[in-house]
Amino acid sequence: MSSIRLFSISGMDVKVHYSLFIVIAFLTWIFNVQSYPYGFKGMEFGIFLSFLASLSLFIAVFLHELGHSFLSIRMGYPVREIVLFIFGGVSVLEKHPKGIDEVKVSVAGPSVSFFIALIFYIASQSQIFLLKEFSEVFYRINLIIGIFNLLPAFPLDGGRILRGLMAERIGFTKATSISAEIGKGMAIFMAIFGLIYNLWLTFIAIFIYLGASEEEKLSRIESVLERLKVGEIMTEDVKTVSKDMSVEEFISFAFKNKHLGYPVVENEKLVGIVTLHDVVSKGKETRIGDVMKRDVVVLSPDDPSIKAFRIMNETGLGRIPVVREGRIVGIISKTDLLRLMEIEEVLKLGRK
Ligand SMILES: [Zn+2]
């Protein structure tokens, strides 16, 4: 994703998506044309207050996201990064809380927003020049963020709360598909409503709809991959290369076998991995042993295949060797996982 890293907090990388800079400019404009107390139209220092409000809004959204993340970490679900973008943020979790844990983590964000709203509500009662005006607008915005996020439109926080509650009774996968359907339904309603009253709503609705579909797909993949072990779905016939092969030989080998990367094996033991990218700028006579990568991510045949899926998503690796006691026994690729999903879809249709 095209985002830049700002800083790191409690082991999480905080990144901003490029779109955010455009959004800040755009929000400044919105604050500047909306009438008080939802904006600073025609007011003294209006532009300054508008800019300050959009910047603060960005910080408020970040704090909202931190609320989710901190609780999530404390409950034992590590958060790798927070990406702030157009309508707020996404926390990238390594393992997702489910059931009542998801309810708690989801409530944490809106709680932070309500807390910020409360602080600025108190500040708005002061008579201090500009602080009063700023706080009047800013507490309302945070109140709206808190309430809006509690709408049961999955994947908004409210939808996650709904899923968490349902998951306790009917299981995670079913709860996801029901809340995703509700989320999509609400998004369609919102989009139509927005076409009549406020295009902003339509715009947000599209994001909710896409988000709901995406999460639904992910949870389906998870439910299938959690049941199957790597050993059950790996390709057992692995094409390997030797350390002594030359780059020239390797390239013709790759042409024949049509994969980008190959495990390197010596005396039946895995010693490295080599991809076409590693050899492109190397001389023809260079040995594979000199260009291969030695630290190889491997899986055991007993690992659940969801682990393969997670590693591929996190690292961008397309193929992972499967190893038992140092010996390579198979390989698992992204294509294998996708085919598996197709097979599962067909079987599911057959069962209906
Ligand atoms: Zn949230």
Residues whose N, C-alpha, C, O or C-beta is under 5 A from the ligand:
A	BS01	ZN	G109 P110 N149 D157
